[in-house]
C-alpha cells in the first residue's frame, strides 16, 4: 500500500451536525449497489428519517454537465483532469445540497458513490495514486467524509457474470477490460484499509436478502451508536 502521511488522513472527518447522517454506497459494476441503496432508503425511512439519495458525478445542474463531459467522452481523458472533474462535481454538490440538507436533524443523505470511487477509479485504476486523490480532497468541503460507507464487495467473476446477465450498454468506464476491474477491486481494498472505521465491507457474493440484512444491521448499529452519544 502507498504511504499516506498521518496528517493527510487526519484532514478527513464526517460533518458535525447532530441528528443527521451522511452515508455513501460503493461497489464495482454488478455489486447490486443501486438496488440495495433503494432498500436502505426504505429501511431508514421506516425508522422515521427523511432520506435523500444523490448521485456522483451529478446531482446539481453544474455537476450534471460535468457528468456528461466525463461519461459521454469519446476520447480518453487525462487521469488528473478526470479526478478534478469528479472533485468539482463533488464540491458543488456538497455546497449546494448535501451540507444544507445535513443541517436538518433527522435527515440522512446517501451518496451513490463518493471519495472511495475516486480512490478506486482515478487513484488505482487510472494510476494517479491514492495520495494524490486524497491531497485533492484535503480542503473543505471535500475533506468531509461519510459517517459510514457501505462497500458491497464482489469478485471480478461475479461482476462479469452479472454484467453478462444484464447486457446493458456500457459507459466510458464500464467498457474497460479485466485489468481495470482488478485494479478497482484493489483500490477499494486500499480505501477500506486506510479508513477501517468508516468503511463497512459487505459480502456482495451472498444472496440478495442476505446482503440486504447485512446492510440493515450496519445501519442499525450506526444509528444506535449515535443515539447513545446524543443521549
Ligand atoms: P454511474 O452510471 O453513476 O455508475 P454506477 O451505476 O456504476 O454507479 O456512472 C458513474 C461512473 O463514474 C462509474 O463508472 C464510476 C465512475 N466514477 C469515477 O470514476 N470516479 C468517481 O469519483 C466517481 C464518483 C465515479
Boltz pocket constraint, residues with backbone or C-beta under 6 A from the ligand:
constraints:
  - pocket:
      binder: B
      contacts: [[A, 27], [A, 28], [A, 29], [A, 55], [A, 56], [A, 57], [A, 71], [A, 86], [A, 112], [A, 113], [A, 114], [A, 115], [A, 117], [A, 118], [A, 119], [A, 121], [A, 122], [A, 171], [A, 173], [A, 174]]
      max_distance: 6.0
